[in-house]
Amino acid sequence: MGSLRIGYAVTGSFCTFAESFAAAKRLADAGHVLTPIFSFNAYNLSTRFGTASENRERLERICRNRAISTIEDAEPVGPKKMFDLIIVAPCTSNTLAKLACGVNDTPVTMAVKSHLRNARPVLIAVSTNDALAAAAKNIGALQNFRNYFFVPYRQDDIAKKPMSMVADFSLLPEAAEAAARGEQIQPMVRG
């Protein structure tokens, strides 16, 4: 597959930023053109996993593009057909719920909504402590919507967080190429 134009969206599951950014680097190194897109929380909050400015600068460096960080800047994604694929990695339960219900009140959800108007693929990398609880219905809904694909995911700590699931970020580049072809890699849930 040739070079893809990818909107690389991140939401506030800060503990997975390192894995997500490493996957973004693999995509960029493979010749894909990435544009970072940040949710408001991912763009503005500093945590024990890095300051907001460090995280923004790191992903912009990897992608070699300035980030989309406002709803106004995300709106033209669809009309301008800016991307072949949008990846949301990590995708929190909050963003899952908004996407499942058609809510577009962050740069990430606006970019996805705008992108979907062209029937183009969206790849979700789940990262949520309630994937097997409250967020399960939203994951199920998105899995049944057209043009949504998932990076395979697994339980990340069955003893301490039995309802938690996280994407296998090592599979993100493979899942991205499959999603761009309109295919879901299987198995979707891994052990």
N, C-alpha and C positions, 0 to 999 in steps of 0.2 A: 504494500500500500504506500502511496506517496505521502508527501507532507500534508498534515492536517492543520487547519486553523482552529485552535482550541481555546475556548474560554475556560480558564482554570479557576473555579470558584471555591472559596474556603469559608466555612462557617465556624462557630465558636467551640469546637471540640479541641481545645488547645493542646491536650495531651497527645494528640495524633499529628500535630503540625510537623514534627520532624520526619515522620514516615511519609506524610503527604508531600512535603517539599522534596524529599528524595525521589518520590515517584515523578513529580513534575520535572526534576532534573533529568531523569531517564528519558522522559518524553522529549524534552528540549534537545538533549544530546542525540536523540534519534532523528532530529531534523524537523520536528513539528514546531509550529509557531504558536506560542502560548501568550495569552493576555490574562493577567491575574484579575479576579473579581472578588471583592471582599464584602461580607455582610458587615453591617454596622458594628456588631460586637467584635468580629475578627479584626476589623480595621482599627478600632479604638481602645480595646481593653488590653492592659498589661497584666500578665499572670506570672506564676512561677516558671512557666515555659517560655518566657521571653517578653520583652516589652513590645508594645504595639508597633513602635517605629522599627525595632529590630526585625520583627516578623514581616512587616510590609516591605522593608528594604531587601530582606533576604529573598522573598518570593519575586519581587520585581527584578532583582539581579538574575535569578534563575531563568525567569521568563524573557528577560531582555525587553520588557515593555512596562509602561506605567500602568498602574492598577485602575480599574473601574471601581469607584468607591461611593458613588451617589446613584440614586434612582434615576436622576436626569441623564447621567452618562450611560446607564444600563438600558434605557428605553430604546435607543436606536439599534440595539443588537439585532433585532428581527428585521426591521425595515431596511437596514443596510446589509443584511445577510453576512454579518461579521464573522461568524464561526461555522465550521462544519460540524462541530461537536462542542457541547458544554459538559464539563466534568465538575461535579460538586464533591469535593474531597478535602476535608471531612464534611459529611452531611449530618447535622444534629437532628434530634427528634423535633425540635422547634421548626426547623426548615422542612423536614419531612411532612409535618402537619400542614404547614403553609402551602407546600406544593400540592399535597393531596386535596386540599380544599380550594385551590385557586387563589390564594392570598398572595399579593405581590407588594409587600411593604418594605423590602430591603433591596439593595442593589443585586443580590444573588437571585432572589425570587423574581424580580423584574426582568433580569437578563434571561432567566429560564423561560418565563412566560413569553417574552418577546421572541426568543429563539424558536419556541415550539410553534409559533404561528406559521412557520415555514416547514413544519413537519420534519424537523431535524432532530437528531438523537441527543438525549441527555443521559449521562452516566452518573450514577449515584454511588458514593463510597460511604456507607452507613457507619456512624460512630455514635452510639447512644447507650446509656445505662438502662433504658427501658424498652429495648427492641422486642423483648418477649413479653411485654406488659402493655402499657398505654400506647406506645409507638407501633405496635404490631399491626394495628388496623391501617395505619398510614403506609407502612411498608407494603402490606398486601394490596392496598389500593393502587399505589404507584406501579407495582409489579404487573398489574392488570391494565394500566394505561398504555396507550400506544406511544412509542418513541422514548420510553423510559427503560433504561438498562441498569444493571447493578454489578459492581465489583463484588465477586464472591466474598462472603463474610462468615464469621465464626464467633462463638462465645469466647470472650477474652479472659474471663476469670470466673469459672463456674462456682468456686467456693465462696468468694467474697462478693461477687456481683452476678448472681445467677440469671438475671434478666438482661444482662449487657451483651451487646454484639458489636463487633468492629470489622470493617473491611480488611481484607488481606491486601495491603497496599503493594506487595510484591507482584500482584496480578493486575495492577491497574493499567500498565501499558498494553498488555494483552487484551484486557477487557475494553480498553478504549478503541483499539483497532477493530475488535469484533462489533462494538456498538456502532462505529462508523459504517460498518457493512450491514447494520440492522440485525445483528445477531447477539444473543445472550450466551456468554460462556457458562458451561455447566461443569460440575454441580454448583449451584448458586450458594448453597449453605455447605460449609466445609467443617470438618472435625478438628 
